[in-house]
Amino acid sequence: MAEEIDDIDYSDNLFMRLLQCKFCRQTNRFDYEGFSYKILQTIEEGVYGRVYRCRHSATGDIVAIKHIEFGHEQIGVPSSVVREVSLLRALEHVNIIGLLKVLTKETYVNLVFEPLDQDLGRYIRDNGGVQDPLIRKSFLWQILSGVAYCHAHKVLHRDLKPKNLLFDESRMIIKIADFGLAREFGGDMPANRYYRAPELLLHSDHYSSEIDVWSVGCIFGEMVIGKPIFGEMGTCDELDAIFRMLGTPSEETWPGITQYPLFGSYAIYNPMDLSTFFSALEPEGLQLLKMLLCLDPKRRISAETALKHAYFKDQLT
């Protein structure tokens, strides 16, 4: 059964309106009453469904359609879809993906987005990172700008990772996407371990915007070295990998850390020399990276404050 979301306004009848529509795989079209889209290619397939690059048959406009299927046993639209649509309709920012239309049917929903041909994860994989320091800095600035906007509107993304950062290579404008796990401050633990903050790995019941900032730090480091930064520590335990790189915290560096039951099972490590590990990063960038990856969430820099850092002096002048 779909989870009830208290902050969704159903008065506009969005999810109560079932358009007369039909998806035909044989003809590679999405046909709706008033809308018709020709499928040009499959962009991505995942557990939620597929993303297609499509052309509007009448206008010729290119769009991306996220096709989400759910079975007849599902009562109502899945909560993750409701959440994503609700947030994207409320959040309007140059660095957040634009939702153009929502087309619904009893067993599936099609979300029509602005077309973006690349994701940061694939770009990093194909190019061994983001090699151009100016592009890398611009990408980080844009990601932080979008995240700061979300946080100012009391929204946590909770699943920031390179794959969820889309852009058009002709303009290189980053757009934060995939708000299916997002919600107002609080909620369940996010999913992806490579970008999960240490307080979450310690099973903290209380977390806030700092978890997104940690994820941005992980993404920044990955843009530099071309790989998930904590995947290089030779351990499958993500928290152990974090402590191996950044050093095991103490009550002095993270007040209250010893109260977490899991903490006592970890070895004591000294921090690595990050200037060696991230040798391609200039001093200001390395300083900002350390602030984004501060172990103590209360001392971790905010997205808004990070935008004022000296690393971005070119953007600030």
C-alpha positions as protocol buffer text, in pm:
chain_id: "A"
residue {
  index: 1
  type: MET
  ca { x: 0 y: 0 z: 0 }
}
residue {
  index: 2
  type: ALA
  ca { x: 129 y: 346 z: -84 }
}
residue {
  index: 3
  type: GLU
  ca { x: 265 y: 538 z: 214 }
}
residue {
  index: 4
  type: GLU
  ca { x: 55 y: 836 z: 310 }
}
residue {
  index: 5
  type: ILE
  ca { x: 249 y: 1160 z: 275 }
}
residue {
  index: 6
  type: ASP
  ca { x: 119 y: 1430 z: 503 }
}
residue {
  index: 7
  type: ASP
  ca { x: 270 y: 1726 z: 317 }
}
residue {
  index: 8
  type: ILE
  ca { x: 130 y: 1644 z: -29 }
}
residue {
  index: 9
  type: ASP
  ca { x: -149 y: 1866 z: -156 }
}
residue {
  index: 10
  type: TYR
  ca { x: -396 y: 1645 z: -343 }
}
residue {
  index: 11
  type: SER
  ca { x: -644 y: 1927 z: -396 }
}
residue {
  index: 12
  type: ASP
  ca { x: -515 y: 1987 z: -749 }
}
residue {
  index: 13
  type: ASN
  ca { x: -629 y: 1634 z: -838 }
}
residue {
  index: 14
  type: LEU
  ca { x: -293 y: 1542 z: -996 }
}
residue {
  index: 15
  type: PHE
  ca { x: -290 y: 1183 z: -881 }
}
residue {
  index: 16
  type: MET
  ca { x: -666 y: 1145 z: -891 }
}
residue {
  index: 17
  type: ARG
  ca { x: -675 y: 1226 z: -1262 }
}
residue {
  index: 18
  type: LEU
  ca { x: -623 y: 915 z: -1471 }
}
residue {
  index: 19
  type: LEU
  ca { x: -562 y: 1009 z: -1831 }
}
residue {
  index: 20
  type: GLN
  ca { x: -675 y: 775 z: -2108 }
}
residue {
  index: 21
  type: CYS
  ca { x: -335 y: 651 z: -2215 }
}
residue {
  index: 22
  type: LYS
  ca { x: -157 y: 357 z: -2367 }
}
residue {
  index: 23
  type: PHE
  ca { x: 208 y: 251 z: -2384 }
}
residue {
  index: 24
  type: CYS
  ca { x: 290 y: 34 z: -2683 }
}
residue {
  index: 25
  type: ARG
  ca { x: 635 y: -127 z: -2686 }
}
residue {
  index: 26
  type: GLN
  ca { x: 581 y: -255 z: -3041 }
}
residue {
  index: 27
  type: THR
  ca { x: 543 y: 94 z: -3186 }
}
residue {
  index: 28
  type: ASN
  ca { x: 786 y: 259 z: -2942 }
}
residue {
  index: 29
  type: ARG
  ca { x: 546 y: 537 z: -2853 }
}
residue {
  index: 30
  type: PHE
  ca { x: 377 y: 688 z: -2552 }
}
residue {
  index: 31
  type: ASP
  ca { x: 24 y: 782 z: -2666 }
}
residue {
  index: 32
  type: TYR
  ca { x: -199 y: 994 z: -2441 }
}
residue {
  index: 33
  type: GLU
  ca { x: -509 y: 1197 z: -2493 }
}
residue {
  index: 34
  type: GLY
  ca { x: -353 y: 1518 z: -2620 }
}
residue {
  index: 35
  type: PHE
  ca { x: 8 y: 1397 z: -2603 }
}
residue {
  index: 36
  type: SER
  ca { x: 216 y: 1165 z: -2821 }
}
residue {
  index: 37
  type: TYR
  ca { x: 585 y: 1092 z: -2777 }
}
residue {
  index: 38
  type: LYS
  ca { x: 818 y: 892 z: -3002 }
}
residue {
  index: 39
  type: ILE
  ca { x: 1083 y: 694 z: -2812 }
}
residue {
  index: 40
  type: LEU
  ca { x: 1427 y: 768 z: -2955 }
}
residue {
  index: 41
  type: GLN
  ca { x: 1642 y: 564 z: -2720 }
}
residue {
  index: 42
  type: THR
  ca { x: 1659 y: 407 z: -2376 }
}
residue {
  index: 43
  type: ILE
  ca { x: 1879 y: 619 z: -2151 }
}
residue {
  index: 44
  type: GLU
  ca { x: 1874 y: 405 z: -1839 }
}
residue {
  index: 45
  type: GLU
  ca { x: 1708 y: 104 z: -1681 }
}
residue {
  index: 46
  type: GLY
  ca { x: 1670 y: 55 z: -1307 }
}
residue {
  index: 47
  type: VAL
  ca { x: 1461 y: -115 z: -1043 }
}
residue {
  index: 48
  type: TYR
  ca { x: 1204 y: 167 z: -1069 }
}
residue {
  index: 49
  type: GLY
  ca { x: 1159 y: 137 z: -1447 }
}
residue {
  index: 50
  type: ARG
  ca { x: 1321 y: 305 z: -1746 }
}
residue {
  index: 51
  type: VAL
  ca { x: 1423 y: 649 z: -1866 }
}
residue {
  index: 52
  type: TYR
  ca { x: 1371 y: 724 z: -2236 }
}
residue {
  index: 53
  type: ARG
  ca { x: 1481 y: 1004 z: -2464 }
}
residue {
  index: 54
  type: CYS
  ca { x: 1167 y: 1100 z: -2657 }
}
residue {
  index: 55
  type: ARG
  ca { x: 1038 y: 1346 z: -2916 }
}
residue {
  index: 56
  type: HIS
  ca { x: 696 y: 1510 z: -2897 }
}
residue {
  index: 57
  type: SER
  ca { x: 523 y: 1409 z: -3220 }
}
residue {
  index: 58
  type: ALA
  ca { x: 352 y: 1744 z: -3276 }
}
residue {
  index: 59
  type: THR
  ca { x: 611 y: 1998 z: -3158 }
}
residue {
  index: 60
  type: GLY
  ca { x: 935 y: 1807 z: -3209 }
}
residue {
  index: 61
  type: ASP
  ca { x: 1046 y: 1894 z: -2856 }
}
residue {
  index: 62
  type: ILE
  ca { x: 1298 y: 1652 z: -2705 }
}
residue {
  index: 63
  type: VAL
  ca { x: 1225 y: 1534 z: -2350 }
}
residue {
  index: 64
  type: ALA
  ca { x: 1329 y: 1263 z: -2107 }
}
residue {
  index: 65
  type: ILE
  ca { x: 1048 y: 1038 z: -1983 }
}
residue {
  index: 66
  type: LYS
  ca { x: 1086 y: 839 z: -1663 }
}
residue {
  index: 67
  type: HIS
  ca { x: 849 y: 543 z: -1700 }
}
residue {
  index: 68
  type: ILE
  ca { x: 762 y: 393 z: -1359 }
}
residue {
  index: 69
  type: GLU
  ca { x: 554 y: 78 z: -1345 }
}
residue {
  index: 70
  type: PHE
  ca { x: 373 y: -64 z: -1043 }
}
residue {
  index: 71
  type: GLY
  ca { x: 149 y: -369 z: -1022 }
}
residue {
  index: 72
  type: HIS
  ca { x: -228 y: -393 z: -998 }
}
residue {
  index: 73
  type: GLU
  ca { x: -187 y: -489 z: -631 }
}
residue {
  index: 74
  type: GLN
  ca { x: -41 y: -143 z: -559 }
}
residue {
  index: 75
  type: ILE
  ca { x: -308 y: 82 z: -409 }
}
residue {
  index: 76
  type: GLY
  ca { x: -240 y: 434 z: -527 }
}
residue {
  index: 77
  type: VAL
  ca { x: 73 y: 593 z: -666 }
}
residue {
  index: 78
  type: PRO
  ca { x: 393 y: 473 z: -489 }
}
residue {
  index: 79
  type: SER
  ca { x: 503 y: 707 z: -212 }
}
residue {
  index: 80
  type: SER
  ca { x: 846 y: 763 z: -372 }
}
residue {
  index: 81
  type: VAL
  ca { x: 678 y: 893 z: -689 }
}
residue {
  index: 82
  type: VAL
  ca { x: 440 y: 1115 z: -493 }
}
residue {
  index: 83
  type: ARG
  ca { x: 733 y: 1254 z: -297 }
}
residue {
  index: 84
  type: GLU
  ca { x: 946 y: 1322 z: -604 }
}
residue {
  index: 85
  type: VAL
  ca { x: 667 y: 1495 z: -795 }
}
residue {
  index: 86
  type: SER
  ca { x: 558 y: 1701 z: -496 }
}
residue {
  index: 87
  type: LEU
  ca { x: 911 y: 1826 z: -430 }
}
residue {
  index: 88
  type: LEU
  ca { x: 999 y: 1897 z: -792 }
}
residue {
  index: 89
  type: ARG
  ca { x: 682 y: 2102 z: -833 }
}
residue {
  index: 90
  type: ALA
  ca { x: 776 y: 2304 z: -525 }
}
residue {
  index: 91
  type: LEU
  ca { x: 1150 y: 2346 z: -593 }
}
residue {
  index: 92
  type: GLU
  ca { x: 1247 y: 2577 z: -878 }
}
residue {
  index: 93
  type: HIS
  ca { x: 1619 y: 2635 z: -923 }
}
residue {
  index: 94
  type: VAL
  ca { x: 1863 y: 2636 z: -1215 }
}
residue {
  index: 95
  type: ASN
  ca { x: 2051 y: 2343 z: -1060 }
}
residue {
  index: 96
  type: ILE
  ca { x: 1745 y: 2124 z: -995 }
}
residue {
  index: 97
  type: ILE
  ca { x: 1593 y: 1912 z: -1273 }
}
residue {
  index: 98
  type: GLY
  ca { x: 1280 y: 2059 z: -1429 }
}
residue {
  index: 99
  type: LEU
  ca { x: 964 y: 1846 z: -1425 }
}
residue {
  index: 100
  type: LEU
  ca { x: 752 y: 1937 z: -1729 }
}
residue {
  index: 101
  type: LYS
  ca { x: 451 y: 1702 z: -1705 }
}
residue {
  index: 102
  type: VAL
  ca { x: 311 y: 1412 z: -1506 }
}
residue {
  index: 103
  type: LEU
  ca { x: 111 y: 1156 z: -1707 }
}
residue {
  index: 104
  type: THR
  ca { x: -59 y: 886 z: -1502 }
}
residue {
  index: 105
  type: LYS
  ca { x: -237 y: 555 z: -1548 }
}
residue {
  index: 106
  type: GLU
  ca { x: -360 y: 287 z: -1307 }
}
residue {
  index: 107
  type: THR
  ca { x: -39 y: 82 z: -1323 }
}
residue {
  index: 108
  type: TYR
  ca { x: 227 y: 331 z: -1426 }
}
residue {
  index: 109
  type: VAL
  ca { x: 333 y: 694 z: -1415 }
}
residue {
  index: 110
  type: ASN
  ca { x: 537 y: 884 z: -1673 }
}
residue {
  index: 111
  type: LEU
  ca { x: 737 y: 1182 z: -1549 }
}
residue {
  index: 112
  type: VAL
  ca { x: 835 y: 1414 z: -1834 }
}
residue {
  index: 113
  type: PHE
  ca { x: 1162 y: 1601 z: -1769 }
}
residue {
  index: 114
  type: GLU
  ca { x: 1379 y: 1849 z: -1952 }
}
residue {
  index: 115
  type: PRO
  ca { x: 1631 y: 1654 z: -2165 }
}
residue {
  index: 116
  type: LEU
  ca { x: 1982 y: 1607 z: -2023 }
}
residue {
  index: 117
  type: ASP
  ca { x: 2227 y: 1381 z: -2204 }
}
residue {
  index: 118
  type: GLN
  ca { x: 2489 y: 1305 z: -1941 }
}
residue {
  index: 119
  type: ASP
  ca { x: 2524 y: 1215 z: -1575 }
}
residue {
  index: 120
  type: LEU
  ca { x: 2827 y: 1297 z: -1363 }
}
residue {
  index: 121
  type: GLY
  ca { x: 2888 y: 933 z: -1273 }
}
residue {
  index: 122
  type: ARG
  ca { x: 2928 y: 829 z: -1636 }
}
residue {
  index: 123
  type: TYR
  ca { x: 3135 y: 1141 z: -1710 }
}
residue {
  index: 124
  type: ILE
  ca { x: 3374 y: 1061 z: -1423 }
}
residue {
  index: 125
  type: ARG
  ca { x: 3401 y: 698 z: -1531 }
}
residue {
  index: 126
  type: ASP
  ca { x: 3468 y: 786 z: -1896 }
}
residue {
  index: 127
  type: ASN
  ca { x: 3721 y: 1060 z: -1822 }
}
residue {
  index: 128
  type: GLY
  ca { x: 3894 y: 934 z: -1508 }
}
residue {
  index: 129
  type: GLY
  ca { x: 3740 y: 1215 z: -1305 }
}
residue {
  index: 130
  type: VAL
  ca { x: 3679 y: 1579 z: -1389 }
}
residue {
  index: 131
  type: GLN
  ca { x: 4028 y: 1668 z: -1505 }
}
residue {
  index: 132
  type: ASP
  ca { x: 3977 y: 2036 z: -1585 }
}
residue {
  index: 133
  type: PRO
  ca { x: 4008 y: 2224 z: -1252 }
}
residue {
  index: 134
  type: LEU
  ca { x: 3778 y: 2505 z: -1367 }
}
residue {
  index: 135
  type: ILE
  ca { x: 3502 y: 2263 z: -1473 }
}
residue {
  index: 136
  type: ARG
  ca { x: 3547 y: 2070 z: -1148 }
}
residue {
  index: 137
  type: LYS
  ca { x: 3512 y: 2390 z: -949 }
}
residue {
  index: 138
  type: SER
  ca { x: 3208 y: 2497 z: -1153 }
}
residue {
  index: 139
  type: PHE
  ca { x: 3042 y: 2159 z: -1099 }
}
residue {
  index: 140
  type: LEU
  ca { x: 3099 y: 2174 z: -723 }
}
residue {
  index: 141
  type: TRP
  ca { x: 2965 y: 2530 z: -709 }
}
residue {
  index: 142
  type: GLN
  ca { x: 2650 y: 2429 z: -894 }
}
residue {
  index: 143
  type: ILE
  ca { x: 2593 y: 2119 z: -680 }
}
residue {
  index: 144
  type: LEU
  ca { x: 2633 y: 2321 z: -361 }
}
residue {
  index: 145
  type: SER
  ca { x: 2401 y: 2591 z: -499 }
}
residue {
  index: 146
  type: GLY
  ca { x: 2125 y: 2337 z: -563 }
}
residue {
  index: 147
  type: VAL
  ca { x: 2179 y: 2167 z: -228 }
}
residue {
  index: 148
  type: ALA
  ca { x: 2178 y: 2499 z: -41 }
}
residue {
  index: 149
  type: TYR
  ca { x: 1848 y: 2586 z: -210 }
}
residue {
  index: 150
  type: CYS
  ca { x: 1697 y: 2253 z: -103 }
}
residue {
  index: 151
  type: HIS
  ca { x: 1815 y: 2301 z: 255 }
}
residue {
  index: 152
  type: ALA
  ca { x: 1678 y: 2656 z: 265 }
}
residue {
  index: 153
  type: HIS
  ca { x: 1342 y: 2500 z: 179 }
}
residue {
  index: 154
  type: LYS
  ca { x: 1380 y: 2233 z: 451 }
}
residue {
  index: 155
  type: VAL
  ca { x: 1435 y: 1950 z: 203 }
}
residue {
  index: 156
  type: LEU
  ca { x: 1704 y: 1682 z: 233 }
}
residue {
  index: 157
  type: HIS
  ca { x: 1792 y: 1501 z: -86 }
}
residue {
  index: 158
  type: ARG
  ca { x: 1936 y: 1200 z: 103 }
}
residue {
  index: 159
  type: ASP
  ca { x: 2068 y: 1021 z: -205 }
}
residue {
  index: 160
  type: LEU
  ca { x: 2322 y: 1255 z: -362 }
}
residue {
  index: 161
  type: LYS
  ca { x: 2567 y: 1069 z: -583 }
}
residue {
  index: 162
  type: PRO
  ca { x: 2725 y: 1133 z: -925 }
}
residue {
  index: 163
  type: LYS
  ca { x: 2460 y: 927 z: -1105 }
}
residue {
  index: 164
  type: ASN
  ca { x: 2189 y: 1163 z: -976 }
}
residue {
  index: 165
  type: LEU
  ca { x: 2365 y: 1475 z: -1109 }
}
residue {
  index: 166
  type: LEU
  ca { x: 2268 y: 1535 z: -1472 }
}
residue {
  index: 167
  type: PHE
  ca { x: 2389 y: 1788 z: -1727 }
}
residue {
  index: 168
  type: ASP
  ca { x: 2384 y: 1888 z: -2090 }
}
residue {
  index: 169
  type: GLU
  ca { x: 2741 y: 1869 z: -2222 }
}
residue {
  index: 170
  type: SER
  ca { x: 2682 y: 2167 z: -2450 }
}
residue {
  index: 171
  type: ARG
  ca { x: 2616 y: 2398 z: -2153 }
}
residue {
  index: 172
  type: MET
  ca { x: 2770 y: 2205 z: -1859 }
}
residue {
  index: 173
  type: ILE
  ca { x: 2491 y: 2308 z: -1622 }
}
residue {
  index: 174
  type: ILE
  ca { x: 2447 y: 2055 z: -1341 }
}
residue {
  index: 175
  type: LYS
  ca { x: 2093 y: 1954 z: -1240 }
}
residue {
  index: 176
  type: ILE
  ca { x: 2020 y: 1759 z: -922 }
}
residue {
  index: 177
  type: ALA
  ca { x: 1778 y: 1476 z: -999 }
}
residue {
  index: 178
  type: ASP
  ca { x: 1607 y: 1173 z: -843 }
}
residue {
  index: 179
  type: PHE
  ca { x: 1424 y: 1308 z: -539 }
}
residue {
  index: 180
  type: GLY
  ca { x: 1255 y: 976 z: -466 }
}
residue {
  index: 181
  type: LEU
  ca { x: 1432 y: 944 z: -130 }
}
residue {
  index: 182
  type: ALA
  ca { x: 1404 y: 1311 z: -43 }
}
residue {
  index: 183
  type: ARG
  ca { x: 1183 y: 1433 z: 236 }
}
residue {
  index: 184
  type: GLU
  ca { x: 1162 y: 1707 z: 493 }
}
residue {
  index: 185
  type: PHE
  ca { x: 1431 y: 1701 z: 762 }
}
residue {
  index: 186
  type: GLY
  ca { x: 1432 y: 1358 z: 927 }
}
residue {
  index: 187
  type: GLY
  ca { x: 1327 y: 1011 z: 814 }
}
residue {
  index: 188
  type: ASP
  ca { x: 1478 y: 676 z: 727 }
}
residue {
  index: 189
  type: MET
  ca { x: 1840 y: 601 z: 641 }
}
residue {
  index: 190
  type: PRO
  ca { x: 1940 y: 681 z: 282 }
}
residue {
  index: 191
  type: ALA
  ca { x: 2060 y: 404 z: 55 }
}
residue {
  index: 192
  type: ASN
  ca { x: 2402 y: 441 z: -110 }
}
residue {
  index: 193
  type: ARG
  ca { x: 2692 y: 345 z: 116 }
}
residue {
  index: 194
  type: TYR
  ca { x: 2972 y: 522 z: -74 }
}
residue {
  index: 195
  type: TYR
  ca { x: 2814 y: 861 z: -5 }
}
residue {
  index: 196
  type: ARG
  ca { x: 2661 y: 791 z: 337 }
}
residue {
  index: 197
  type: ALA
  ca { x: 2767 y: 1014 z: 627 }
}
residue {
  index: 198
  type: PRO
  ca { x: 2940 y: 857 z: 930 }
}
residue {
  index: 199
  type: GLU
  ca { x: 2654 y: 949 z: 1165 }
}
residue {
  index: 200
  type: LEU
  ca { x: 2423 y: 740 z: 946 }
}
residue {
  index: 201
  type: LEU
  ca { x: 2667 y: 450 z: 940 }
}
residue {
  index: 202
  type: LEU
  ca { x: 2667 y: 466 z: 1321 }
}
residue {
  index: 203
  type: HIS
  ca { x: 2285 y: 438 z: 1309 }
}
residue {
  index: 204
  type: SER
  ca { x: 2219 y: 781 z: 1454 }
}
residue {
  index: 205
  type: ASP
  ca { x: 1850 y: 852 z: 1506 }
}
residue {
  index: 206
  type: HIS
  ca { x: 1903 y: 1225 z: 1454 }
}
residue {
  index: 207
  type: TYR
  ca { x: 2045 y: 1373 z: 1137 }
}
residue {
  index: 208
  type: SER
  ca { x: 1986 y: 1678 z: 923 }
}
residue {
  index: 209
  type: SER
  ca { x: 2125 y: 1867 z: 625 }
}
residue {
  index: 210
  type: GLU
  ca { x: 2482 y: 1767 z: 715 }
}
residue {
  index: 211
  type: ILE
  ca { x: 2430 y: 1426 z: 550 }
}
residue {
  index: 212
  type: ASP
  ca { x: 2386 y: 1591 z: 209 }
}
residue {
  index: 213
  type: VAL
  ca { x: 2698 y: 1801 z: 265 }
}
residue {
  index: 214
  type: TRP
  ca { x: 2899 y: 1486 z: 340 }
}
residue {
  index: 215
  type: SER
  ca { x: 2773 y: 1334 z: 14 }
}
residue {
  index: 216
  type: VAL
  ca { x: 2883 y: 1646 z: -175 }
}
residue {
  index: 217
  type: GLY
  ca { x: 3230 y: 1607 z: -21 }
}
residue {
  index: 218
  type: CYS
  ca { x: 3244 y: 1247 z: -142 }
}
residue {
  index: 219
  type: ILE
  ca { x: 3139 y: 1358 z: -491 }
}
residue {
  index: 220
  type: PHE
  ca { x: 3399 y: 1637 z: -491 }
}
residue {
  index: 221
  type: GLY
  ca { x: 3674 y: 1391 z: -401 }
}
residue {
  index: 222
  type: GLU
  ca { x: 3553 y: 1150 z: -667 }
}
residue {
  index: 223
  type: MET
  ca { x: 3571 y: 1424 z: -930 }
}
residue {
  index: 224
  type: VAL
  ca { x: 3939 y: 1464 z: -835 }
}
residue {
  index: 225
  type: ILE
  ca { x: 4056 y: 1099 z: -831 }
}
residue {
  index: 226
  type: GLY
  ca { x: 3799 y: 943 z: -1065 }
}
residue {
  index: 227
  type: LYS
  ca { x: 3677 y: 678 z: -819 }
}
residue {
  index: 228
  type: PRO
  ca { x: 3462 y: 664 z: -502 }
}
residue {
  index: 229
  type: ILE
  ca { x: 3710 y: 793 z: -247 }
}
residue {
  index: 230
  type: PHE
  ca { x: 3634 y: 549 z: 34 }
}
residue {
  index: 231
  type: GLY
  ca { x: 3631 y: 256 z: -207 }
}
residue {
  index: 232
  type: GLU
  ca { x: 4010 y: 288 z: -227 }
}
residue {
  index: 233
  type: MET
  ca { x: 4078 y: 198 z: 137 }
}
residue {
  index: 234
  type: GLY
  ca { x: 4094 y: -180 z: 95 }
}
residue {
  index: 235
  type: THR
  ca { x: 3795 y: -261 z: 315 }
}
residue {
  index: 236
  type: CYS
  ca { x: 3429 y: -333 z: 246 }
}
residue {
  index: 237
  type: ASP
  ca { x: 3328 y: -169 z: 576 }
}
residue {
  index: 238
  type: GLU
  ca { x: 3246 y: 188 z: 481 }
}
residue {
  index: 239
  type: LEU
  ca { x: 3293 y: 333 z: 830 }
}
residue {
  index: 240
  type: ASP
  ca { x: 3629 y: 158 z: 864 }
}
residue {
  index: 241
  type: ALA
  ca { x: 3730 y: 305 z: 527 }
}
residue {
  index: 242
  type: ILE
  ca { x: 3632 y: 654 z: 645 }
}
residue {
  index: 243
  type: PHE
  ca { x: 3834 y: 620 z: 965 }
}
residue {
  index: 244
  type: ARG
  ca { x: 4134 y: 484 z: 773 }
}
residue {
  index: 245
  type: MET
  ca { x: 4138 y: 797 z: 558 }
}
residue {
  index: 246
  type: LEU
  ca { x: 4029 y: 1070 z: 798 }
}
residue {
  index: 247
  type: GLY
  ca { x: 4142 y: 918 z: 1128 }
}
residue {
  index: 248
  type: THR
  ca { x: 3933 y: 762 z: 1402 }
}
residue {
  index: 249
  type: PRO
  ca { x: 3748 y: 1036 z: 1591 }
}
residue {
  index: 250
  type: SER
  ca { x: 3769 y: 1091 z: 1966 }
}
residue {
  index: 251
  type: GLU
  ca { x: 3557 y: 1277 z: 2219 }
}
residue {
  index: 252
  type: GLU
  ca { x: 3776 y: 1581 z: 2148 }
}
residue {
  index: 253
  type: THR
  ca { x: 3721 y: 1578 z: 1773 }
}
residue {
  index: 254
  type: TRP
  ca { x: 3361 y: 1451 z: 1784 }
}
residue {
  index: 255
  type: PRO
  ca { x: 3191 y: 1505 z: 2121 }
}
residue {
  index: 256
  type: GLY
  ca { x: 2951 y: 1220 z: 2196 }
}
residue {
  index: 257
  type: ILE
  ca { x: 3109 y: 973 z: 1952 }
}
residue {
  index: 258
  type: THR
  ca { x: 3173 y: 714 z: 2225 }
}
residue {
  index: 259
  type: GLN
  ca { x: 2799 y: 694 z: 2297 }
}
residue {
  index: 260
  type: TYR
  ca { x: 2740 y: 507 z: 1972 }
}
residue {
  index: 261
  type: PRO
  ca { x: 2747 y: 130 z: 2045 }
}
residue {
  index: 262
  type: LEU
  ca { x: 2907 y: 50 z: 1709 }
}
residue {
  index: 263
  type: PHE
  ca { x: 3198 y: 288 z: 1759 }
}
residue {
  index: 264
  type: GLY
  ca { x: 3387 y: 70 z: 2006 }
}
residue {
  index: 265
  type: SER
  ca { x: 3440 y: -205 z: 1750 }
}
residue {
  index: 266
  type: TYR
  ca { x: 3664 y: 8 z: 1527 }
}
residue {
  index: 267
  type: ALA
  ca { x: 4042 y: 33 z: 1533 }
}
residue {
  index: 268
  type: ILE
  ca { x: 4226 y: 358 z: 1603 }
}
residue {
  index: 269
  type: TYR
  ca { x: 4374 y: 513 z: 1288 }
}
residue {
  index: 270
  type: ASN
  ca { x: 4574 y: 829 z: 1232 }
}
residue {
  index: 271
  type: PRO
  ca { x: 4450 y: 1050 z: 947 }
}
residue {
  index: 272
  type: MET
  ca { x: 4612 y: 1021 z: 607 }
}
residue {
  index: 273
  type: ASP
  ca { x: 4789 y: 1307 z: 434 }
}
residue {
  index: 274
  type: LEU
  ca { x: 4504 y: 1413 z: 206 }
}
residue {
  index: 275
  type: SER
  ca { x: 4731 y: 1642 z: 3 }
}
residue {
  index: 276
  type: THR
  ca { x: 4902 y: 1326 z: -126 }
}
residue {
  index: 277
  type: PHE
  ca { x: 4577 y: 1138 z: -189 }
}
residue {
  index: 278
  type: PHE
  ca { x: 4419 y: 1438 z: -366 }
}
residue {
  index: 279
  type: SER
  ca { x: 4738 y: 1570 z: -522 }
}
residue {
  index: 280
  type: ALA
  ca { x: 4555 y: 1730 z: -817 }
}
residue {
  index: 281
  type: LEU
  ca { x: 4361 y: 1959 z: -583 }
}
residue {
  index: 282
  type: GLU
  ca { x: 4483 y: 2310 z: -505 }
}
residue {
  index: 283
  type: PRO
  ca { x: 4524 y: 2413 z: -136 }
}
residue {
  index: 284
  type: GLU
  ca { x: 4192 y: 2603 z: -114 }
}
residue {
  index: 285
  type: GLY
  ca { x: 4008 y: 2309 z: -269 }
}
residue {
  index: 286
  type: LEU
  ca { x: 4172 y: 2065 z: -27 }
}
residue {
  index: 287
  type: GLN
  ca { x: 4074 y: 2284 z: 267 }
}
residue {
  index: 288
  type: LEU
  ca { x: 3712 y: 2294 z: 151 }
}
residue {
  index: 289
  type: LEU
  ca { x: 3711 y: 1917 z: 94 }
}
residue {
  index: 290
  type: LYS
  ca { x: 3821 y: 1864 z: 455 }
}
residue {
  index: 291
  type: MET
  ca { x: 3542 y: 2091 z: 576 }
}
residue {
  index: 292
  type: LEU
  ca { x: 3282 y: 1903 z: 371 }
}
residue {
  index: 293
  type: LEU
  ca { x: 3415 y: 1573 z: 510 }
}
residue {
  index: 294
  type: CYS
  ca { x: 3434 y: 1682 z: 873 }
}
residue {
  index: 295
  type: LEU
  ca { x: 3346 y: 1374 z: 1079 }
}
residue {
  index: 296
  type: ASP
  ca { x: 3152 y: 1566 z: 1345 }
}
residue {
  index: 297
  type: PRO
  ca { x: 2825 y: 1669 z: 1176 }
}
residue {
  index: 298
  type: LYS
  ca { x: 2788 y: 1969 z: 1409 }
}
residue {
  index: 299
  type: ARG
  ca { x: 3120 y: 2108 z: 1285 }
}
residue {
  index: 300
  type: ARG
  ca { x: 3067 y: 2019 z: 920 }
}
residue {
  index: 301
  type: ILE
  ca { x: 3036 y: 2321 z: 693 }
}
residue {
  index: 302
  type: SER
  ca { x: 2690 y: 2400 z: 553 }
}
residue {
  index: 303
  type: ALA
  ca { x: 2624 y: 2417 z: 180 }
}
residue {
  index: 304
  type: GLU
  ca { x: 2544 y: 2787 z: 207 }
}
residue {
  index: 305
  type: THR
  ca { x: 2868 y: 2864 z: 392 }
}
residue {
  index: 306
  type: ALA
  ca { x: 3070 y: 2646 z: 154 }
}
residue {
  index: 307
  type: LEU
  ca { x: 2962 y: 2870 z: -135 }
}
residue {
  index: 308
  type: LYS
  ca { x: 3145 y: 3158 z: 35 }
}
residue {
  index: 309
  type: HIS
  ca { x: 3473 y: 2967 z: 67 }
}
residue {
  index: 310
  type: ALA
  ca { x: 3792 y: 3109 z: -85 }
}
residue {
  index: 311
  type: TYR
  ca { x: 3802 y: 2817 z: -329 }
}
residue {
  index: 312
  type: PHE
  ca { x: 3520 y: 2993 z: -514 }
}
residue {
  index: 313
  type: LYS
  ca { x: 3676 y: 3337 z: -524 }
}
residue {
  index: 314
  type: ASP
  ca { x: 3643 y: 3338 z: -905 }
}
residue {
  index: 315
  type: GLN
  ca { x: 3267 y: 3280 z: -875 }
}
residue {
  index: 316
  type: LEU
  ca { x: 3235 y: 3542 z: -602 }
}
residue {
  index: 317
  type: THR
  ca { x: 3402 y: 3826 z: -794 }
}
